[in-house]
């Protein structure tokens, strides 16, 4: 059995989005602090899409520009799906 994975998850909440967006004008910490829409969570391993797929364990990971725009709340909540 595979262990749970640590993942940064994004929880869309319109009131929290507006609160963080407003506070973010004064401090960037609002985007990833206690009031933010981001959470670090243990999630169960996701099933593989098909029999020809394999599971890899990455050594390093990164954040792309689209991810960063979501973290900095540059899109309205409906656009974050």
N, CA, C and O atoms as a Maestro MAE file, in Angstrom:
{
 s_m_m2io_version
 :::
 2.0.0
}

f_m_ct {
 s_m_title
 :::
 protein
 m_atom[324] {
  # First column is atom index #
  i_m_mmod_type
  r_m_x_coord
  r_m_y_coord
  r_m_z_coord
  i_m_residue_number
  s_m_chain_name
  s_m_pdb_residue_name
  s_m_pdb_atom_name
  i_m_atomic_number
  :::
  1 25 0.839 -1.175 0.000 1 A "UNK " " N  " 7
  2 3 0.000 0.000 0.000 1 A "UNK " " CA " 6
  3 2 0.890 1.246 0.000 1 A "UNK " " C  " 6
  4 15 1.889 1.305 0.717 1 A "UNK " " O  " 8
  5 25 0.523 2.219 -0.795 2 A "UNK " " N  " 7
  6 3 1.308 3.447 -0.914 2 A "UNK " " CA " 6
  7 2 0.972 4.413 0.222 2 A "UNK " " C  " 6
  8 15 -0.185 4.512 0.630 2 A "UNK " " O  " 8
  9 25 1.979 5.126 0.734 3 A "UNK " " N  " 7
  10 3 1.711 6.107 1.791 3 A "UNK " " CA " 6
  11 2 1.016 7.346 1.220 3 A "UNK " " C  " 6
  12 15 1.034 7.591 0.014 3 A "UNK " " O  " 8
  13 25 0.408 8.109 2.113 4 A "UNK " " N  " 7
  14 3 -0.231 9.356 1.703 4 A "UNK " " CA " 6
  15 2 0.831 10.326 1.188 4 A "UNK " " C  " 6
  16 15 2.000 10.234 1.561 4 A "UNK " " O  " 8
  17 25 0.419 11.243 0.341 5 A "UNK " " N  " 7
  18 3 1.328 12.240 -0.223 5 A "UNK " " CA " 6
  19 2 1.044 13.586 0.431 5 A "UNK " " C  " 6
  20 15 -0.099 13.886 0.776 5 A "UNK " " O  " 8
  21 25 2.085 14.393 0.600 6 A "UNK " " N  " 7
  22 3 1.920 15.766 1.062 6 A "UNK " " CA " 6
  23 2 1.699 16.624 -0.176 6 A "UNK " " C  " 6
  24 15 2.461 16.536 -1.139 6 A "UNK " " O  " 8
  25 25 0.669 17.446 -0.155 7 A "UNK " " N  " 7
  26 3 0.348 18.270 -1.317 7 A "UNK " " CA " 6
  27 2 -0.184 19.624 -0.868 7 A "UNK " " C  " 6
  28 15 -0.843 19.736 0.166 7 A "UNK " " O  " 8
  29 25 0.109 20.639 -1.653 8 A "UNK " " N  " 7
  30 3 -0.494 21.949 -1.440 8 A "UNK " " CA " 6
  31 2 -1.814 21.944 -2.177 8 A "UNK " " C  " 6
  32 15 -1.849 21.741 -3.391 8 A "UNK " " O  " 8
  33 25 -2.897 22.163 -1.458 9 A "UNK " " N  " 7
  34 3 -4.218 22.150 -2.068 9 A "UNK " " CA " 6
  35 2 -4.789 23.562 -2.050 9 A "UNK " " C  " 6
  36 15 -4.453 24.366 -1.180 9 A "UNK " " O  " 8
  37 25 -5.641 23.853 -3.004 10 A "UNK " " N  " 7
  38 3 -6.251 25.173 -3.167 10 A "UNK " " CA " 6
  39 2 -7.739 25.022 -2.938 10 A "UNK " " C  " 6
  40 15 -8.407 24.297 -3.674 10 A "UNK " " O  " 8
  41 25 -8.269 25.695 -1.930 11 A "UNK " " N  " 7
  42 3 -9.688 25.610 -1.592 11 A "UNK " " CA " 6
  43 2 -10.357 26.928 -1.960 11 A "UNK " " C  " 6
  44 15 -10.082 27.969 -1.363 11 A "UNK " " O  " 8
  45 25 -11.234 26.864 -2.946 12 A "UNK " " N  " 7
  46 3 -11.893 28.078 -3.427 12 A "UNK " " CA " 6
  47 2 -12.994 28.477 -2.445 12 A "UNK " " C  " 6
  48 15 -13.909 27.702 -2.167 12 A "UNK " " O  " 8
  49 25 -12.891 29.668 -1.941 13 A "UNK " " N  " 7
  50 3 -13.893 30.271 -1.075 13 A "UNK " " CA " 6
  51 2 -13.956 31.743 -1.481 13 A "UNK " " C  " 6
  52 15 -12.979 32.475 -1.315 13 A "UNK " " O  " 8
  53 25 -15.083 32.172 -2.002 14 A "UNK " " N  " 7
  54 3 -15.188 33.545 -2.497 14 A "UNK " " CA " 6
  55 2 -14.908 34.577 -1.404 14 A "UNK " " C  " 6
  56 15 -14.139 35.506 -1.649 14 A "UNK " " O  " 8
  57 25 -15.500 34.458 -0.196 15 A "UNK " " N  " 7
  58 3 -15.184 35.450 0.835 15 A "UNK " " CA " 6
  59 2 -13.699 35.455 1.204 15 A "UNK " " C  " 6
  60 15 -13.101 36.519 1.358 15 A "UNK " " O  " 8
  61 25 -13.106 34.270 1.346 16 A "UNK " " N  " 7
  62 3 -11.687 34.185 1.700 16 A "UNK " " CA " 6
  63 2 -10.815 34.727 0.571 16 A "UNK " " C  " 6
  64 15 -9.786 35.355 0.818 16 A "UNK " " O  " 8
  65 25 -11.234 34.478 -0.667 17 A "UNK " " N  " 7
  66 3 -10.494 34.996 -1.826 17 A "UNK " " CA " 6
  67 2 -10.423 36.511 -1.771 17 A "UNK " " C  " 6
  68 15 -9.348 37.091 -1.925 17 A "UNK " " O  " 8
  69 25 -11.585 37.169 -1.548 18 A "UNK " " N  " 7
  70 3 -11.608 38.630 -1.485 18 A "UNK " " CA " 6
  71 2 -10.829 39.145 -0.270 18 A "UNK " " C  " 6
  72 15 -10.143 40.162 -0.371 18 A "UNK " " O  " 8
  73 25 -10.923 38.466 0.865 19 A "UNK " " N  " 7
  74 3 -10.178 38.871 2.054 19 A "UNK " " CA " 6
  75 2 -8.675 38.809 1.802 19 A "UNK " " C  " 6
  76 15 -7.959 39.767 2.092 19 A "UNK " " O  " 8
  77 25 -8.197 37.701 1.270 20 A "UNK " " N  " 7
  78 3 -6.765 37.547 0.993 20 A "UNK " " CA " 6
  79 2 -6.311 38.515 -0.092 20 A "UNK " " C  " 6
  80 15 -5.215 39.070 -0.017 20 A "UNK " " O  " 8
  81 25 -7.140 38.711 -1.083 21 A "UNK " " N  " 7
  82 3 -6.789 39.643 -2.164 21 A "UNK " " CA " 6
  83 2 -6.621 41.057 -1.613 21 A "UNK " " C  " 6
  84 15 -5.685 41.764 -1.985 21 A "UNK " " O  " 8
  85 25 -7.530 41.469 -0.725 22 A "UNK " " N  " 7
  86 3 -7.434 42.787 -0.120 22 A "UNK " " CA " 6
  87 2 -6.229 42.914 0.801 22 A "UNK " " C  " 6
  88 15 -5.504 43.908 0.743 22 A "UNK " " O  " 8
  89 25 -6.010 41.902 1.659 23 A "UNK " " N  " 7
  90 3 -4.864 41.938 2.570 23 A "UNK " " CA " 6
  91 2 -3.541 41.824 1.822 23 A "UNK " " C  " 6
  92 15 -2.515 42.325 2.282 23 A "UNK " " O  " 8
  93 25 -3.570 41.164 0.671 24 A "UNK " " N  " 7
  94 3 -2.355 40.988 -0.119 24 A "UNK " " CA " 6
  95 2 -1.785 42.293 -0.640 24 A "UNK " " C  " 6
  96 15 -0.613 42.354 -1.012 24 A "UNK " " O  " 8
  97 25 -2.593 43.328 -0.672 25 A "UNK " " N  " 7
  98 3 -2.090 44.645 -1.090 25 A "UNK " " CA " 6
  99 2 -1.137 45.225 -0.046 25 A "UNK " " C  " 6
  100 15 -0.297 46.069 -0.358 25 A "UNK " " O  " 8
  101 25 -1.279 44.764 1.192 26 A "UNK " " N  " 7
  102 3 -0.452 45.276 2.285 26 A "UNK " " CA " 6
  103 2 0.663 44.321 2.679 26 A "UNK " " C  " 6
  104 15 1.745 44.752 3.078 26 A "UNK " " O  " 8
  105 25 0.398 43.013 2.567 27 A "UNK " " N  " 7
  106 3 1.411 42.021 2.921 27 A "UNK " " CA " 6
  107 2 1.258 40.779 2.047 27 A "UNK " " C  " 6
  108 15 0.162 40.229 1.938 27 A "UNK " " O  " 8
  109 25 2.331 40.342 1.434 28 A "UNK " " N  " 7
  110 3 2.289 39.151 0.571 28 A "UNK " " CA " 6
  111 2 2.026 37.884 1.389 28 A "UNK " " C  " 6
  112 15 1.576 36.880 0.838 28 A "UNK " " O  " 8
  113 25 2.299 37.920 2.691 29 A "UNK " " N  " 7
  114 3 2.050 36.760 3.548 29 A "UNK " " CA " 6
  115 2 0.586 36.353 3.601 29 A "UNK " " C  " 6
  116 15 0.270 35.220 3.965 29 A "UNK " " O  " 8
  117 25 -0.313 37.268 3.239 30 A "UNK " " N  " 7
  118 3 -1.740 36.937 3.228 30 A "UNK " " CA " 6
  119 2 -2.052 35.849 2.216 30 A "UNK " " C  " 6
  120 15 -3.022 35.109 2.383 30 A "UNK " " O  " 8
  121 25 -1.245 35.740 1.173 31 A "UNK " " N  " 7
  122 3 -1.504 34.747 0.128 31 A "UNK " " CA " 6
  123 2 -1.199 33.316 0.553 31 A "UNK " " C  " 6
  124 15 -1.753 32.380 -0.023 31 A "UNK " " O  " 8
  125 25 -0.341 33.124 1.538 32 A "UNK " " N  " 7
  126 3 -0.028 31.764 1.983 32 A "UNK " " CA " 6
  127 2 -0.117 31.601 3.487 32 A "UNK " " C  " 6
  128 15 0.307 30.569 4.009 32 A "UNK " " O  " 8
  129 25 -0.652 32.578 4.204 33 A "UNK " " N  " 7
  130 3 -0.806 32.503 5.649 33 A "UNK " " CA " 6
  131 2 -2.051 31.733 6.064 33 A "UNK " " C  " 6
  132 15 -2.644 31.001 5.271 33 A "UNK " " O  " 8
  133 25 -2.430 31.914 7.312 34 A "UNK " " N  " 7
  134 3 -3.561 31.166 7.887 34 A "UNK " " CA " 6
  135 2 -4.900 31.494 7.214 34 A "UNK " " C  " 6
  136 15 -5.786 30.640 7.169 34 A "UNK " " O  " 8
  137 25 -5.056 32.688 6.703 35 A "UNK " " N  " 7
  138 3 -6.314 33.088 6.076 35 A "UNK " " CA " 6
  139 2 -6.385 32.752 4.595 35 A "UNK " " C  " 6
  140 15 -7.424 32.955 3.968 35 A "UNK " " O  " 8
  141 25 -5.301 32.243 4.026 36 A "UNK " " N  " 7
  142 3 -5.249 32.023 2.582 36 A "UNK " " CA " 6
  143 2 -6.113 30.845 2.142 36 A "UNK " " C  " 6
  144 15 -6.672 30.118 2.963 36 A "UNK " " O  " 8
  145 25 -6.204 30.681 0.836 37 A "UNK " " N  " 7
  146 3 -6.956 29.566 0.260 37 A "UNK " " CA " 6
  147 2 -6.069 28.328 0.069 37 A "UNK " " C  " 6
  148 15 -6.538 27.306 -0.432 37 A "UNK " " O  " 8
  149 25 -4.799 28.413 0.464 38 A "UNK " " N  " 7
  150 3 -3.869 27.291 0.335 38 A "UNK " " CA " 6
  151 2 -3.815 26.474 1.612 38 A "UNK " " C  " 6
  152 15 -3.903 27.022 2.710 38 A "UNK " " O  " 8
  153 25 -3.670 25.169 1.469 39 A "UNK " " N  " 7
  154 3 -3.517 24.272 2.609 39 A "UNK " " CA " 6
  155 2 -2.490 23.197 2.256 39 A "UNK " " C  " 6
  156 15 -2.445 22.724 1.120 39 A "UNK " " O  " 8
  157 25 -1.675 22.817 3.222 40 A "UNK " " N  " 7
  158 3 -0.786 21.676 3.061 40 A "UNK " " CA " 6
  159 2 -1.513 20.489 3.670 40 A "UNK " " C  " 6
  160 15 -1.867 20.509 4.848 40 A "UNK " " O  " 8
  161 25 -1.733 19.461 2.871 41 A "UNK " " N  " 7
  162 3 -2.559 18.343 3.319 41 A "UNK " " CA " 6
  163 2 -1.943 17.011 2.922 41 A "UNK " " C  " 6
  164 15 -1.178 16.926 1.961 41 A "UNK " " O  " 8
  165 25 -2.285 15.981 3.670 42 A "UNK " " N  " 7
  166 3 -1.964 14.606 3.292 42 A "UNK " " CA " 6
  167 2 -3.121 14.106 2.439 42 A "UNK " " C  " 6
  168 15 -4.266 14.083 2.891 42 A "UNK " " O  " 8
  169 25 -2.825 13.709 1.214 43 A "UNK " " N  " 7
  170 3 -3.869 13.193 0.328 43 A "UNK " " CA " 6
  171 2 -3.540 11.743 -0.018 43 A "UNK " " C  " 6
  172 15 -2.368 11.371 -0.062 43 A "UNK " " O  " 8
  173 25 -4.553 10.929 -0.262 44 A "UNK " " N  " 7
  174 3 -4.285 9.543 -0.629 44 A "UNK " " CA " 6
  175 2 -3.679 9.472 -2.031 44 A "UNK " " C  " 6
  176 15 -3.933 10.345 -2.861 44 A "UNK " " O  " 8
  177 25 -2.885 8.442 -2.295 45 A "UNK " " N  " 7
  178 3 -2.340 8.284 -3.652 45 A "UNK " " CA " 6
  179 2 -3.481 8.164 -4.662 45 A "UNK " " C  " 6
  180 15 -4.465 7.463 -4.425 45 A "UNK " " O  " 8
  181 25 -3.334 8.848 -5.770 46 A "UNK " " N  " 7
  182 3 -4.366 8.842 -6.800 46 A "UNK " " CA " 6
  183 2 -4.201 7.608 -7.686 46 A "UNK " " C  " 6
  184 15 -3.075 7.169 -7.918 46 A "UNK " " O  " 8
  185 25 -5.299 7.042 -8.183 47 A "UNK " " N  " 7
  186 3 -5.189 5.874 -9.056 47 A "UNK " " CA " 6
  187 2 -4.527 6.261 -10.378 47 A "UNK " " C  " 6
  188 15 -4.659 7.391 -10.847 47 A "UNK " " O  " 8
  189 25 -3.817 5.307 -10.962 48 A "UNK " " N  " 7
  190 3 -3.192 5.526 -12.268 48 A "UNK " " CA " 6
  191 2 -4.271 5.509 -13.350 48 A "UNK " " C  " 6
  192 15 -5.247 4.769 -13.228 48 A "UNK " " O  " 8
  193 25 -4.114 6.311 -14.409 49 A "UNK " " N  " 7
  194 3 -5.141 6.404 -15.448 49 A "UNK " " CA " 6
  195 2 -5.336 5.127 -16.256 49 A "UNK " " C  " 6
  196 15 -6.417 4.920 -16.806 49 A "UNK " " O  " 8
  197 25 -4.332 4.270 -16.345 50 A "UNK " " N  " 7
  198 3 -4.470 3.057 -17.146 50 A "UNK " " CA " 6
  199 2 -3.361 2.066 -16.848 50 A "UNK " " C  " 6
  200 15 -2.447 2.372 -16.083 50 A "UNK " " O  " 8
  201 25 -3.431 0.864 -17.452 51 A "UNK " " N  " 7
  202 3 -2.455 -0.184 -17.160 51 A "UNK " " CA " 6
  203 2 -1.044 0.124 -17.674 51 A "UNK " " C  " 6
  204 15 -0.077 -0.431 -17.151 51 A "UNK " " O  " 8
  205 25 -0.901 0.979 -18.667 52 A "UNK " " N  " 7
  206 3 0.416 1.298 -19.204 52 A "UNK " " CA " 6
  207 2 1.142 2.402 -18.438 52 A "UNK " " C  " 6
  208 15 2.257 2.771 -18.806 52 A "UNK " " O  " 8
  209 25 0.539 2.929 -17.391 53 A "UNK " " N  " 7
  210 3 1.113 4.030 -16.630 53 A "UNK " " CA " 6
  211 2 1.931 3.488 -15.460 53 A "UNK " " C  " 6
  212 15 1.642 2.412 -14.937 53 A "UNK " " O  " 8
  213 25 2.944 4.232 -15.059 54 A "UNK " " N  " 7
  214 3 3.761 3.872 -13.894 54 A "UNK " " CA " 6
  215 2 3.798 5.061 -12.938 54 A "UNK " " C  " 6
  216 15 3.569 6.202 -13.340 54 A "UNK " " O  " 8
  217 25 4.085 4.786 -11.696 55 A "UNK " " N  " 7
  218 3 4.180 5.826 -10.677 55 A "UNK " " CA " 6
  219 2 5.645 6.158 -10.439 55 A "UNK " " C  " 6
  220 15 6.468 5.262 -10.252 55 A "UNK " " O  " 8
  221 25 5.973 7.464 -10.448 56 A "UNK " " N  " 7
  222 3 7.337 7.919 -10.213 56 A "UNK " " CA " 6
  223 2 7.397 8.697 -8.904 56 A "UNK " " C  " 6
  224 15 6.402 9.278 -8.471 56 A "UNK " " O  " 8
  225 25 8.545 8.703 -8.292 57 A "UNK " " N  " 7
  226 3 8.757 9.513 -7.097 57 A "UNK " " CA " 6
  227 2 9.721 10.632 -7.469 57 A "UNK " " C  " 6
  228 15 10.916 10.387 -7.634 57 A "UNK " " O  " 8
  229 25 9.216 11.861 -7.605 58 A "UNK " " N  " 7
  230 3 10.088 12.974 -8.015 58 A "UNK " " CA " 6
  231 2 11.076 13.353 -6.919 58 A "UNK " " C  " 6
  232 15 10.781 13.244 -5.729 58 A "UNK " " O  " 8
  233 25 12.238 13.793 -7.340 59 A "UNK " " N  " 7
  234 3 13.234 14.286 -6.390 59 A "UNK " " CA " 6
  235 2 13.045 15.776 -6.125 59 A "UNK " " C  " 6
  236 15 13.277 16.252 -5.014 59 A "UNK " " O  " 8
  237 25 12.622 16.506 -7.150 60 A "UNK " " N  " 7
  238 3 12.410 17.944 -7.050 60 A "UNK " " CA " 6
  239 2 11.094 18.302 -7.717 60 A "UNK " " C  " 6
  240 15 10.620 17.582 -8.596 60 A "UNK " " O  " 8
  241 25 10.509 19.403 -7.303 61 A "UNK " " N  " 7
  242 3 9.288 19.885 -7.923 61 A "UNK " " CA " 6
  243 2 9.363 21.399 -8.043 61 A "UNK " " C  " 6
  244 15 10.243 22.034 -7.461 61 A "UNK " " O  " 8
  245 25 8.458 21.958 -8.782 62 A "UNK " " N  " 7
  246 3 8.473 23.396 -8.969 62 A "UNK " " CA " 6
  247 2 7.075 23.948 -9.100 62 A "UNK " " C  " 6
  248 15 6.088 23.211 -9.103 62 A "UNK " " O  " 8
  249 25 7.012 25.255 -9.209 63 A "UNK " " N  " 7
  250 3 5.741 25.949 -9.376 63 A "UNK " " CA " 6
  251 2 5.812 26.709 -10.695 63 A "UNK " " C  " 6
  252 15 6.736 27.490 -10.920 63 A "UNK " " O  " 8
  253 25 4.833 26.477 -11.565 64 A "UNK " " N  " 7
  254 3 4.819 27.170 -12.853 64 A "UNK " " CA " 6
  255 2 4.113 28.518 -12.714 64 A "UNK " " C  " 6
  256 15 3.550 28.819 -11.661 64 A "UNK " " O  " 8
  257 25 4.141 29.311 -13.752 65 A "UNK " " N  " 7
  258 3 3.530 30.628 -13.732 65 A "UNK " " CA " 6
  259 2 2.034 30.593 -13.481 65 A "UNK " " C  " 6
  260 15 1.505 31.472 -12.801 65 A "UNK " " O  " 8
  261 25 1.340 29.593 -14.018 66 A "UNK " " N  " 7
  262 3 -0.097 29.467 -13.788 66 A "UNK " " CA " 6
  263 2 -0.375 29.187 -12.323 66 A "UNK " " C  " 6
  264 15 -1.295 29.762 -11.742 66 A "UNK " " O  " 8
  265 25 0.420 28.298 -11.717 67 A "UNK " " N  " 7
  266 3 0.270 28.023 -10.283 67 A "UNK " " CA " 6
  267 2 0.469 29.294 -9.479 67 A "UNK " " C  " 6
  268 15 -0.293 29.580 -8.555 67 A "UNK " " O  " 8
  269 25 1.486 30.047 -9.829 68 A "UNK " " N  " 7
  270 3 1.795 31.281 -9.107 68 A "UNK " " CA " 6
  271 2 0.661 32.298 -9.238 68 A "UNK " " C  " 6
  272 15 0.359 33.010 -8.281 68 A "UNK " " O  " 8
  273 25 0.036 32.373 -10.406 69 A "UNK " " N  " 7
  274 3 -1.087 33.306 -10.566 69 A "UNK " " CA " 6
  275 2 -2.256 32.903 -9.680 69 A "UNK " " C  " 6
  276 15 -2.985 33.770 -9.198 69 A "UNK " " O  " 8
  277 25 -2.454 31.604 -9.452 70 A "UNK " " N  " 7
  278 3 -3.502 31.142 -8.539 70 A "UNK " " CA " 6
  279 2 -3.140 31.473 -7.095 70 A "UNK " " C  " 6
  280 15 -3.998 31.914 -6.330 70 A "UNK " " O  " 8
  281 25 -1.881 31.265 -6.712 71 A "UNK " " N  " 7
  282 3 -1.438 31.564 -5.349 71 A "UNK " " CA " 6
  283 2 -1.603 33.047 -5.054 71 A "UNK " " C  " 6
  284 15 -2.033 33.416 -3.962 71 A "UNK " " O  " 8
  285 25 -1.266 33.902 -6.014 72 A "UNK " " N  " 7
  286 3 -1.354 35.350 -5.829 72 A "UNK " " CA " 6
  287 2 -2.746 35.902 -6.154 72 A "UNK " " C  " 6
  288 15 -2.941 37.115 -6.219 72 A "UNK " " O  " 8
  289 25 -3.704 35.002 -6.354 73 A "UNK " " N  " 7
  290 3 -5.109 35.341 -6.561 73 A "UNK " " CA " 6
  291 2 -5.298 36.371 -7.671 73 A "UNK " " C  " 6
  292 15 -6.018 37.355 -7.498 73 A "UNK " " O  " 8
  293 25 -4.651 36.141 -8.805 74 A "UNK " " N  " 7
  294 3 -4.753 37.060 -9.929 74 A "UNK " " CA " 6
  295 2 -5.930 36.743 -10.830 74 A "UNK " " C  " 6
  296 15 -6.178 37.463 -11.796 74 A "UNK " " O  " 8
  297 25 -6.663 35.672 -10.530 75 A "UNK " " N  " 7
  298 3 -7.861 35.318 -11.295 75 A "UNK " " CA " 6
  299 2 -9.045 35.266 -10.331 75 A "UNK " " C  " 6
  300 15 -8.867 34.913 -9.166 75 A "UNK " " O  " 8
  301 25 -10.249 35.608 -10.792 76 A "UNK " " N  " 7
  302 3 -11.431 35.478 -9.917 76 A "UNK " " CA " 6
  303 2 -11.661 34.023 -9.525 76 A "UNK " " C  " 6
  304 15 -11.196 33.131 -10.234 76 A "UNK " " O  " 8
  305 25 -12.364 33.744 -8.416 77 A "UNK " " N  " 7
  306 3 -12.562 32.359 -7.960 77 A "UNK " " CA " 6
  307 2 -13.126 31.418 -9.010 77 A "UNK " " C  " 6
  308 15 -12.725 30.255 -9.051 77 A "UNK " " O  " 8
  309 25 -14.034 31.868 -9.856 78 A "UNK " " N  " 7
  310 3 -14.617 31.013 -10.889 78 A "UNK " " CA " 6
  311 2 -13.614 30.591 -11.952 78 A "UNK " " C  " 6
  312 15 -13.857 29.621 -12.670 78 A "UNK " " O  " 8
  313 25 -12.496 31.295 -12.070 79 A "UNK " " N  " 7
  314 3 -11.489 31.017 -13.082 79 A "UNK " " CA " 6
  315 2 -10.411 30.067 -12.571 79 A "UNK " " C  " 6
  316 15 -9.482 29.752 -13.316 79 A "UNK " " O  " 8
  317 25 -10.500 29.606 -11.340 80 A "UNK " " N  " 7
  318 3 -9.431 28.817 -10.716 80 A "UNK " " CA " 6
  319 2 -9.640 27.316 -10.878 80 A "UNK " " C  " 6
  320 15 -8.859 26.542 -10.325 80 A "UNK " " O  " 8
  321 25 -10.619 26.889 -11.582 81 A "UNK " " N  " 7
  322 3 -10.894 25.451 -11.700 81 A "UNK " " CA " 6
  323 2 -9.889 24.755 -12.570 81 A "UNK " " C  " 6
  324 15 -9.980 23.544 -12.770 81 A "UNK " " O  " 8
  :::
 }
 m_bond[323] {
  # First column is bond index #
  i_m_from
  i_m_to
  i_m_order
  :::
  1 1 2 1
  2 2 3 1
  3 3 4 2
  4 3 5 1
  5 5 6 1
  6 6 7 1
  7 7 8 2
  8 7 9 1
  9 9 10 1
  10 10 11 1
  11 11 12 2
  12 11 13 1
  13 13 14 1
  14 14 15 1
  15 15 16 2
  16 15 17 1
  17 17 18 1
  18 18 19 1
  19 19 20 2
  20 19 21 1
  21 21 22 1
  22 22 23 1
  23 23 24 2
  24 23 25 1
  25 25 26 1
  26 26 27 1
  27 27 28 2
  28 27 29 1
  29 29 30 1
  30 30 31 1
  31 31 32 2
  32 31 33 1
  33 33 34 1
  34 34 35 1
  35 35 36 2
  36 35 37 1
  37 37 38 1
  38 38 39 1
  39 39 40 2
  40 39 41 1
  41 41 42 1
  42 42 43 1
  43 43 44 2
  44 43 45 1
  45 45 46 1
  46 46 47 1
  47 47 48 2
  48 47 49 1
  49 49 50 1
  50 50 51 1
  51 51 52 2
  52 51 53 1
  53 53 54 1
  54 54 55 1
  55 55 56 2
  56 55 57 1
  57 57 58 1
  58 58 59 1
  59 59 60 2
  60 59 61 1
  61 61 62 1
  62 62 63 1
  63 63 64 2
  64 63 65 1
  65 65 66 1
  66 66 67 1
  67 67 68 2
  68 67 69 1
  69 69 70 1
  70 70 71 1
  71 71 72 2
  72 71 73 1
  73 73 74 1
  74 74 75 1
  75 75 76 2
  76 75 77 1
  77 77 78 1
  78 78 79 1
  79 79 80 2
  80 79 81 1
  81 81 82 1
  82 82 83 1
  83 83 84 2
  84 83 85 1
  85 85 86 1
  86 86 87 1
  87 87 88 2
  88 87 89 1
  89 89 90 1
  90 90 91 1
  91 91 92 2
  92 91 93 1
  93 93 94 1
  94 94 95 1
  95 95 96 2
  96 95 97 1
  97 97 98 1
  98 98 99 1
  99 99 100 2
  100 99 101 1
  101 101 102 1
  102 102 103 1
  103 103 104 2
  104 103 105 1
  105 105 106 1
  106 106 107 1
  107 107 108 2
  108 107 109 1
  109 109 110 1
  110 110 111 1
  111 111 112 2
  112 111 113 1
  113 113 114 1
  114 114 115 1
  115 115 116 2
  116 115 117 1
  117 117 118 1
  118 118 119 1
  119 119 120 2
  120 119 121 1
  121 121 122 1
  122 122 123 1
  123 123 124 2
  124 123 125 1
  125 125 126 1
  126 126 127 1
  127 127 128 2
  128 127 129 1
  129 129 130 1
  130 130 131 1
  131 131 132 2
  132 131 133 1
  133 133 134 1
  134 134 135 1
  135 135 136 2
  136 135 137 1
  137 137 138 1
  138 138 139 1
  139 139 140 2
  140 139 141 1
  141 141 142 1
  142 142 143 1
  143 143 144 2
  144 143 145 1
  145 145 146 1
  146 146 147 1
  147 147 148 2
  148 147 149 1
  149 149 150 1
  150 150 151 1
  151 151 152 2
  152 151 153 1
  153 153 154 1
  154 154 155 1
  155 155 156 2
  156 155 157 1
  157 157 158 1
  158 158 159 1
  159 159 160 2
  160 159 161 1
  161 161 162 1
  162 162 163 1
  163 163 164 2
  164 163 165 1
  165 165 166 1
  166 166 167 1
  167 167 168 2
  168 167 169 1
  169 169 170 1
  170 170 171 1
  171 171 172 2
  172 171 173 1
  173 173 174 1
  174 174 175 1
  175 175 176 2
  176 175 177 1
  177 177 178 1
  178 178 179 1
  179 179 180 2
  180 179 181 1
  181 181 182 1
  182 182 183 1
  183 183 184 2
  184 183 185 1
  185 185 186 1
  186 186 187 1
  187 187 188 2
  188 187 189 1
  189 189 190 1
  190 190 191 1
  191 191 192 2
  192 191 193 1
  193 193 194 1
  194 194 195 1
  195 195 196 2
  196 195 197 1
  197 197 198 1
  198 198 199 1
  199 199 200 2
  200 199 201 1
  201 201 202 1
  202 202 203 1
  203 203 204 2
  204 203 205 1
  205 205 206 1
  206 206 207 1
  207 207 208 2
  208 207 209 1
  209 209 210 1
  210 210 211 1
  211 211 212 2
  212 211 213 1
  213 213 214 1
  214 214 215 1
  215 215 216 2
  216 215 217 1
  217 217 218 1
  218 218 219 1
  219 219 220 2
  220 219 221 1
  221 221 222 1
  222 222 223 1
  223 223 224 2
  224 223 225 1
  225 225 226 1
  226 226 227 1
  227 227 228 2
  228 227 229 1
  229 229 230 1
  230 230 231 1
  231 231 232 2
  232 231 233 1
  233 233 234 1
  234 234 235 1
  235 235 236 2
  236 235 237 1
  237 237 238 1
  238 238 239 1
  239 239 240 2
  240 239 241 1
  241 241 242 1
  242 242 243 1
  243 243 244 2
  244 243 245 1
  245 245 246 1
  246 246 247 1
  247 247 248 2
  248 247 249 1
  249 249 250 1
  250 250 251 1
  251 251 252 2
  252 251 253 1
  253 253 254 1
  254 254 255 1
  255 255 256 2
  256 255 257 1
  257 257 258 1
  258 258 259 1
  259 259 260 2
  260 259 261 1
  261 261 262 1
  262 262 263 1
  263 263 264 2
  264 263 265 1
  265 265 266 1
  266 266 267 1
  267 267 268 2
  268 267 269 1
  269 269 270 1
  270 270 271 1
  271 271 272 2
  272 271 273 1
  273 273 274 1
  274 274 275 1
  275 275 276 2
  276 275 277 1
  277 277 278 1
  278 278 279 1
  279 279 280 2
  280 279 281 1
  281 281 282 1
  282 282 283 1
  283 283 284 2
  284 283 285 1
  285 285 286 1
  286 286 287 1
  287 287 288 2
  288 287 289 1
  289 289 290 1
  290 290 291 1
  291 291 292 2
  292 291 293 1
  293 293 294 1
  294 294 295 1
  295 295 296 2
  296 295 297 1
  297 297 298 1
  298 298 299 1
  299 299 300 2
  300 299 301 1
  301 301 302 1
  302 302 303 1
  303 303 304 2
  304 303 305 1
  305 305 306 1
  306 306 307 1
  307 307 308 2
  308 307 309 1
  309 309 310 1
  310 310 311 1
  311 311 312 2
  312 311 313 1
  313 313 314 1
  314 314 315 1
  315 315 316 2
  316 315 317 1
  317 317 318 1
  318 318 319 1
  319 319 320 2
  320 319 321 1
  321 321 322 1
  322 322 323 1
  323 323 324 2
  :::
 }
}
